[in-house]
């Protein structure tokens, strides 16, 4: 559930989307702060189920109706690495509406997608960048948006030509080669994305005479501003048989930006580096984390269940505030989800791998505690609540407050499956690790709210996943 509006006013709430995409080369900047959060200047939110949406302000060709198609996210590769494996497709995207600029998807139906925190909306656009038709460059601007993520319906180019998607300053830029159509680009930080077609040298002008070639952008995922996010309805997921919310603030919110713990609680700060923000299908949010030294990520089953969903998931590491209580955020390292290795509804977990593992190994990993914690054991929870940069609930000493085991034998989807606690969480915290302050190991996988909140027991997951880790 989202963090209540009055609770997050002082938080570092920048929404940064950056990373790498397949069949492309990413131009990376430094590891310093990449942007400063600014409040959207009175931009009204359009509900996802509505018929109309905020139109993009574009330069270049006039907008045209978009074309729907199956979605397959591009895969990241560094220079010299082999091209991504072919033949992998994610499930077909919903069909677009006939009118340009309308919302593509309605409110999620009951089921797994109804339990993820929504952080944006899908819009139908129609922009052609071509050889004979359309400009070479197109700017997509959505005032106040936290990110802009484009979908290519067509990438019909000649060998040697390529497309870049960048921010206006070109400090965040991703390159796409000719190849399969119907693919999502990695999202761009802020409210503006610039698409440009780069053509190989053509002294005789032969390429200009070619017809039928070009690049078509048919959809955009526009990230909600902070103001809009505060008004997004909360998806409900409480313990069976009771009324509750997916995640909950229990009393006064005592969580803080992860960087606030860098000096006072360095172990918790370092452990938070292994926790990632998951952007699923371009508009939905959960938390995940590296478990064990191999290419393994853990999140909830109600966040994602199939490899098709994993392919459409951006996994952001190092999405943290640059200073405690500040507004600048570090540029995160982004990879795509890859294969789902194991998943279970009753224990509400999904274990999956990522594409581009070498780039995120440096952030370390967490381990599952094979022993169930005792009542009163102090805890801490690194997480991405309400889409914010990393926060930690439960500080050392007196400030740990209510972040402790309330009941080590709690009922979740099954009797005795959970550990309960009153640690503060919010929408997007699903899938977060709950760590013992004594062992610094994961004692629960957070999934239920309602005060007490609860997570699936780490010792049960350790037994179930031993063969994979």
Secondary structure as UniProt FT lines:
FT   HELIX           5..7
FT   TURN            9..10
FT   STRAND          26..27
FT   STRAND          33..36
FT   TURN            48..49
FT   STRAND          57..59
FT   TURN            79..80
FT   TURN            100..101
FT   HELIX           112..115
FT   STRAND          117..118
FT   STRAND          120..130
FT   STRAND          137..141
FT   TURN            143..144
FT   STRAND          147..156
FT   TURN            159..160
FT   STRAND          162..166
FT   TURN            168..169
FT   STRAND          173..177
FT   STRAND          183..184
FT   STRAND          188..189
FT   STRAND          192..198
FT   TURN            203..204
FT   HELIX           207..209
FT   STRAND          214..223
FT   HELIX           226..229
FT   TURN            230..231
FT   TURN            240..241
FT   STRAND          256..257
FT   HELIX           258..261
FT   TURN            262..264
FT   HELIX           266..272
FT   TURN            273..274
FT   STRAND          275..280
FT   TURN            281..283
FT   STRAND          284..291
FT   STRAND          297..299
FT   TURN            301..303
FT   HELIX           307..311
FT   STRAND          313..317
FT   TURN            324..325
FT   STRAND          328..330
FT   STRAND          333..344
FT   TURN            345..348
FT   STRAND          349..355
FT   HELIX           357..359
FT   HELIX           361..363
FT   TURN            375..376
FT   STRAND          378..383
FT   HELIX           385..387
FT   STRAND          391..393
FT   HELIX           397..400
FT   TURN            401..402
FT   STRAND          404..410
FT   TURN            415..416
FT   STRAND          418..421
FT   TURN            427..428
FT   TURN            430..431
FT   STRAND          433..436
FT   TURN            437..439
FT   STRAND          442..449
FT   STRAND          453..457
FT   HELIX           458..465
FT   TURN            466..468
//
